[in-house]
Amino acid sequence: MTNARNARYDVVVVGGGAAGMSAAVAAAGTGAKVVLIERYGFLGGAAANSLVLAYCGFFQKGPEPIVAVRGIGEQFLNILASIGQDVSPVVSPSGNRIILLDPEAVKFAGDRLLDEAGVSVLLHSRVTGAAVDDGRITSITVTDHAGGFEVNASAFVDASGEATLASLSGAEMSVDSFTSPHIQPASMPVRIGGVAPGIEFDRDRMADLIAVHNLISDAPIHRGDGGVMFRLPISGDYWWMTIDLVTDGLTGADLGAAERQARQEAWRNLGLLRQLRGFEKAYIVATGPQIGIRETRRPKSREDLTGKALERGWRRDDGIGRAAWPMEVHEAPGRARLIDVGGEGFADIPPGALRAVDIDNLYLGGRVAGADSIAYGSSRVMGTAFATGQAAGVMAALNVDRRRENETIRRELKAQNALI
């Protein structure tokens, strides 16, 4: 039985997705005592809790697969491969390479990754409070079914996706779904079974069915081409993403309403899908415990990654990771634009993007990391989150002189086989 109540750590990581897992393992790799706190009963983040079953950002766009993320992300892929999941990249319709995932394999691989690194893991646990003194977090309150307790640490990583720790700490926000005029919509991926091997998705026929539906329905299907549809590894099920909805992503009322609507649309869409040859007996295997959230809020960072830097593929001497996924900006349900990364096919991520501007010992990974509205379309994806998480974990764990901080961080990242 794990007893972490009222314990003290060197580093606390909030969130068990790609960024959080990577941050925790990276920090532990420096010799730090680390605990990861996750609200679900499993690790894996959006790949496990929202069925976002594709890792984007591990490769640059181009005719040949060029790796953009190594380090902890590569360790995780190696574990997936060792338990029988194919991690070979596939080319998406946009010309980008993605790695398709099995959600149960992701959960198990997360357990193994953190166990092997010696990280303490608190599942079914939420951060519900933070104590701040003189611009530093001194402790957080964690609540599980048994009640609340205090966890103390020297440094903290917010990899929660929704900037939960940053918000509770009073950090100034650069984006907040309560006040921002535009937040990227959420998507509800659906896992489809009952389709025999060798049966291909007839996209043209589906587009025709959707067009007829949209002529007579008050609830149109926004992805008129039928959306994203791929065969999954291990199970051979189809992964279907064609439901986009607007939600603040934070309040139970609004988030829950979006999820209920998404489930209604999933069953409605299934009726259309069954009209395709070979899909007559298709059924919904699963939807995630929650809808897939792209954007809610993030704190002001010390230096955002910018769209300009990505468009030009800017390199920098203090970079801590590579952003290689195109700037994928979802402007409204069913409407997205992709802006390719320039230069060598990636831009270096500034270390300041992983530090809150007004809390000295708060580091940021994944969707919480600093980026302007255009660059965020690239930095938020899970492959890149492994890179920002690893760097945030190293930065949180190392106690270095500020004048030599970047040199020391990069040395440690290189020792951990990160690609910088």
N, C-alpha and C positions, 0 to 999 in steps of 0.2 A: 504494500500500500504506500503510495507516494504522499509524503507530508511536506508541503511547501508553504504551509500557513505561517505567516509572520517571519518568513525567511529573508535573507539578504543575498543578493546576487551582484555580480559585476555588470551584467547586461540583462535587461528585460526586453523581449521582443513581443509585440502585440500583433497577432495575426499569423495564421498558419498556411498562407498561400505560398506561391512561388517566391515572392520577396521575403516573407517572414521565415520560411524554412531556410532559405539561403543565408539570410542575415544571422540566424541562430547558429548555423553550422560554421559560418565564417568567423563569428565571434569566438565560438568554442575552439576553433583552430588556432587562435592566438594564446590559448591557455585560460581564457576567461570562464568564469562560472556563469552559465546562461540558463534562463528559463524562457520558454515560449508559451504564450497564452492564446488559446483559440476557443471561440464560442461554440463551434460545432464539435461533434464527437469524433472528428477525423481531420486529418491534414489534407492539403491539396488545393485549397482556395477555390476559385471559380471553376476549375476543372472538375472538382468533386462536388461542390455545393450548388453549382449552376449548370452543370453539364456543358460548359464551354470546353469542348473536347478537341481543341487544337492549340498547340503552342506556336505562337507567332513571334518572330524576332530572333530566332536562333540562327537564321541565315540571311545573308544579303540577297537582294533581288539581282537576277542575272542569268545568263545561259548555263552557268555551272554553279553548283552549291558551294558557297563560300561561307564558312562559319563566322558568326559574329559574337557568339557567347560560348565560353568554356567554363572552367572553374566549377562551382557548386552545381550549376545547371547541367554540365556534362556528367558530373557524378550521378545526378538524379536520373538522367537518361540511361546511363550505364546500368543502374539498378533496374529500371523498367525492362531493359533488354535482357538482363539476367533472369528475370521471372517470366520471360516469354512474350513480351510485347514488342512488336516491330516498331522501331523508332526511326525508320528511314523517312526522310522528308518526301512529301508529295507536293506537286505544283498545283496551286489553287487557280481558279479561273482568272484571277487578277495577275497571274504570273509570278506570285510570291510562293516561297516554300514554307510549308507548315508541317508540324509533326502531329498526327492524329493520336488520340489517347483513349485508353480504357479507364473509366473512372475508378473501378475497384483496384486496378493495378496502381493508379496514382496514389490512392489512400495507403496501400500497403508499402509502396516505395517511400512515401513520406515517413512512415513509421521507421523503416529501416535506416533511412538517411539520418534521422535525428538520433536514433538509438546508437548508431555507430559513432556519432560525434560526441556522445555523452551529454546531450542537451536534456534538461528537465522539461517535460511537456505537461501543461495543464489544459486538458480538454474540458468541454462543457463549462467554460469559465469566461466571464465578461469583465472588462475593465469598466468600473462604474464611478471612479473618482480619481483625482490626482492632487497631490500636495506640491505646491511650488513655492520655493523660497529664493529670493534674490535672483530670479531669472533661471532657476534650475529646478527640475523635478526631483523631489527627494523621495517620494514614495507614491505608489498607486493603490487604490482599493480594488480588489478582485472579488467578484461575487459568483458563487456557484449555488447548487441546491442546498448546501449546508449553511449558507450565509456569507457574509462579507469578511475579508481579512486583508491585511496590509502586506505589501511586498516592497522591499527597499532595494535600491540599486544605485550604482554610480552613473549609469547611462541607460537610455531607453531608445528603442527603435519602434516607430509607428509604421507598421506594414499592414494596417487594418483595412485598407481600401477606402474606408469612409472617414479616415483621419480622426478616429474616435479618441485616441489618446491626446492628439494635438488639440482637439476641441475641448476636452475636459481640462486640459492644462491652461486654457485661456489663450492659446496661440492665435495670432492674427491670421485670418483666412484670406487667400487670394481668390478662391472660388468657393461658393456656397450655394447649394441648390435651393435654399430658401430665398436668396436675394439675387442670384445671377440670372441675367436675361435668357441665357441659353445653356442648357445642360444636355449632353448627348443622351439619346434615348436608350432604354434597356432592351434586351432581347431574351426571349424564352426559347432555348434550344430544346428539341424533343428527340428522344431516342425511339426509333421505330424498329419493331421486329416483325416476323412473319413473312419476310421476303426471301425467296429462295436464292441461293448463290447463282451468280450469272445474270440475274435480272437487273437491268440498268434503269436508272431514273430517266424517264422521257420528259425532258425539260420543255420541249416545244408543246407537247400535249398539256402539260401542267400549266404553262403560260396561257394557253387557250381557255382552260377551265377557270383559271383565276380571272381572266378578262370577262368571262360571262358572269361569274360570281360578283365581280365588282360593279357590273352594270345594274344589278338588282338589289345589292346589299347596302344597308346603312353602316356596316362594319367592314370596310374594304380590307383586302390583303395588300399590305403596302409593298411587299417585294413581288412585283408582277412577274418576274422571271422564275418564280418558284423558290428563290432563296438558295441557301447553302445546303448541299446534300452530298455526303460522303459515306462510304462504307467504313466502319470502325474496325480497328485491329481486335484480335482475339474473338469477339462475339460475332463479327460479320453483320451486326445490326447497322441500320442507316442512322446517321446523325443529320437531323433536319433543323435548319434555323431559318424561319420565315416570319416570325412574330416579333414585331418591334412596338414598344409602348413607351410613353412618356411617364416618368415617375420622379418624385423628389429623392427616392431611394433611401430615405432616412426615417420618415415617420411611419409607424405601424399602419396607420389608416391608409395612407397613399400607396405605400409599398404593397400592402396586402390587397388593395383594390386592383392594382396592376396585375398581381399574380393571379387573382381570381379570374380577371378578364383574359389573361394569357392562357389559362387552362381551358376556358370556354373556346377560345380560338383554336387551340390545339386539337380539340375534339371535332370542331367544325372542319378544320383543314384535313383531318384524317378522312372525312367523308369524300373530299375531293381526291385525295391521294389514292383511295381504293378504286377509283375509276381508271387508274392506269393499269396496263397489262402487267400481270405478275405481282401487283400490289393489292389484289382483291382481298387477301386475308391479312393485310398489314394491321398492326395494332401498336398502341403506345406502350412501350416497355417502361419508360420513366420520364419524368421531368425532374429538375433539380429541387432540392429543398427551398431554393429561392431563385428568383429571376436573375438573369445575368446583368449586373450593373456596370455601366461604362464610366459613369462620372457622377459624383455627388459634391464633394468638397475636398480642398487640400489647403494646407497652411502656406503662408508666404515663405519662400525659401530665400537663401542668401544669394543665389544666382540661378535663375531659371534656365533650363534648356529652351532654346528658341527655335521657331520655325525657320528663321533666317539661317541659323547655324546648320540645320538639317538640309535645307535646300542647297546650301553651298558645300555640305560635307566637311564642316570645319574640324580641323584637328587642333589639339591643344596639349601642352606639355604636362598638365596636371589632370588629364582625363582619367576617369575611374571606371569606364565601361563604354560600350559601343551601342548606339541607337541605330538600328538598321532597317526596322520595319517602316514602310511608307507612312506618311502622315495621314492616317485613316480617320477622317472627321465625319461623324454621323450628324448631319445637320437637322434631320427630322426622321421620323419612322419611315424606313424604306429608302431613304435618300442619303447616300454617303459619297464622299469624294476622296480620292487617294492622290497624294502628292509625293512623287518619288524623292528619295534622298539623293543628294548630289555628291560631287567629289568622288571618293573611292567607294561610295556605296554605304557609308555610315558617317555619323558624327560622334565625336567624343562627348561624353556626358560630364558636365562640370561638377566638382565635388560640392560646391555650394548648393546644388540642387537637392542634396541629401541632408541639408541642415536647416532647421527652422530658424527664421530670422530673429526671433525674440526669446527662444528658450535654448540655452547653451548646450544642454546635454540631451537634446531631442534630435534624433536622426530619422530620416525619411526614406522609405523604400517602396517600390511598386507604384501603384496609382497615386500614392500620397506624395511622391517626389515632385519637386518643383519643375514646372513646364508652362509655357504660354499655351494659349488655346489651340494653336496649330500643332506645336511640337507634342502636346499631350496625346494627340492621335497616334503618335509613334511610341512614346515612352511608356504608355499604360499597358502594353501587351505583356503576356506572361513570360515569354522568352527573355525580353529585356528586363522584366522584373527580377529574374534570377540575378542579373548583373547589378542592378541598383541595390538589391537586397544584400548581395555579398559585400559590396562596397560600404553600405550603411553599417553592416555588422562589424566590419573591420574598423571603421571610423569610431564606432561606439566603444569598441573594446580597447583601442590603443590610447594610452595616456602619453601624448607626445608634446614636445615644444612646438608652439604654433608656427614658428619660422621654418621648421623642418617637417611640418605635418604632412604635406602632400607627398614629399619624397618617401617618408616612412610608410604611408598608406599604400602607395604604389608598389613599394618593395614587398610588402606583405601580400598584396593582391597577386603579384607575379609569383610569389612563393606558393600561393594557393591555386596556381594555374589559371587565373583569370585572364581574359583577353582584354588588354588595355592599349 
